[in-house]
Amino acid sequence: MLTTGNQLKAARALVGIEQIEVAGAAGVHVNTIRAMEASGGMPIAGRAQNVQAVQRALESRGIQFLNHGQPGVRLVGKKEA
C-alpha cells in the first residue's frame, strides 16, 4: 500500500517516470503528485481515491508497495505500459 511521499518518489525513480506522467496515468493533477511527495516520510494526507489511483498507476508499471514494518517499494517486472 502506498503510504508515504518518499515511497512515491522511490517508485517513480524505479520506473523512471516524471510526476506529470504519473499524474496522467492516475487521472489526477500534477500538483496532487507534488503534494503527495512533499509529505516525505510522513503519511500522505489527501483523498484516498487519489492515493489509490496513483498506487494502481504505478503497480501497472511493475511497482510493488511494501509495508513490512517500514514503507518501501520494489520493481517486480513490467505488467503493462
C-alpha positions as CSV (number, residue, x, y, z in Angstrom):
1,M,0.0,0.0,0.0
2,L,1.3,3.5,-0.9
3,T,1.6,5.4,2.4
4,T,4.4,8.0,2.2
5,G,5.7,10.6,-0.1
6,N,9.1,9.1,-0.1
7,Q,7.6,5.8,-1.2
8,L,6.0,7.6,-4.2
9,K,9.3,9.2,-5.1
10,A,11.1,5.9,-4.9
11,A,8.5,4.2,-7.0
12,R,8.8,6.9,-9.7
13,A,12.6,6.6,-9.7
14,L,12.5,2.8,-10.1
15,V,10.3,3.0,-13.3
16,G,12.0,6.2,-14.5
17,I,8.9,8.4,-14.9
18,E,8.2,12.1,-14.1
19,Q,5.5,13.4,-11.9
20,I,3.4,14.6,-14.9
21,E,3.4,11.0,-16.3
22,V,2.2,9.5,-13.0
23,A,-0.5,12.2,-12.8
24,G,-1.7,11.5,-16.3
25,A,-1.8,7.8,-15.7
26,A,-3.7,8.2,-12.4
27,G,-6.1,10.8,-13.7
28,V,-5.0,13.5,-11.2
29,H,-3.4,16.9,-11.4
30,V,0.4,17.0,-11.2
31,N,0.0,19.3,-8.2
32,T,-1.6,16.3,-6.4
33,I,1.5,14.3,-7.0
34,R,3.7,17.1,-5.9
35,A,1.7,17.5,-2.7
36,M,1.9,13.7,-2.0
37,E,5.6,13.7,-2.4
38,A,6.0,16.7,-0.2
39,S,4.9,14.7,2.7
40,G,8.3,13.0,2.7
41,G,8.5,10.2,5.2
42,M,5.1,11.1,6.8
43,P,1.8,9.5,5.7
44,I,0.3,11.0,2.6
45,A,-2.6,13.4,3.5
46,G,-5.2,13.5,0.8
47,R,-8.1,11.9,-0.8
48,A,-7.9,8.1,-0.5
49,Q,-9.3,7.7,-4.0
50,N,-6.4,9.8,-5.4
51,V,-3.8,7.8,-3.5
52,Q,-5.3,4.6,-4.7
53,A,-5.3,5.8,-8.3
54,V,-1.6,6.7,-8.1
55,Q,-0.9,3.3,-6.5
56,R,-2.7,1.5,-9.3
57,A,-0.9,3.5,-12.0
58,L,2.5,2.6,-10.5
59,E,1.6,-1.0,-9.9
60,S,0.6,-1.4,-13.6
61,R,4.3,-0.5,-14.3
62,G,5.6,-3.2,-12.1
63,I,5.9,-1.5,-8.7
64,Q,5.1,-3.4,-5.6
65,F,4.5,-1.4,-2.4
66,L,5.9,-2.9,0.8
67,N,4.9,-2.2,4.3
68,H,6.7,-4.8,6.4
69,G,7.4,-2.6,9.4
70,Q,8.7,0.3,7.2
71,P,7.3,1.5,3.9
72,G,9.2,0.5,0.8
73,V,9.0,-0.3,-2.9
74,R,10.4,-2.8,-5.3
75,L,10.2,-3.4,-9.0
76,V,8.8,-6.8,-9.8
77,G,8.5,-6.6,-13.5
78,K,6.6,-4.6,-16.0
79,K,2.9,-5.6,-16.3
80,E,1.7,-3.2,-18.8
81,A,2.6,0.2,-20.3
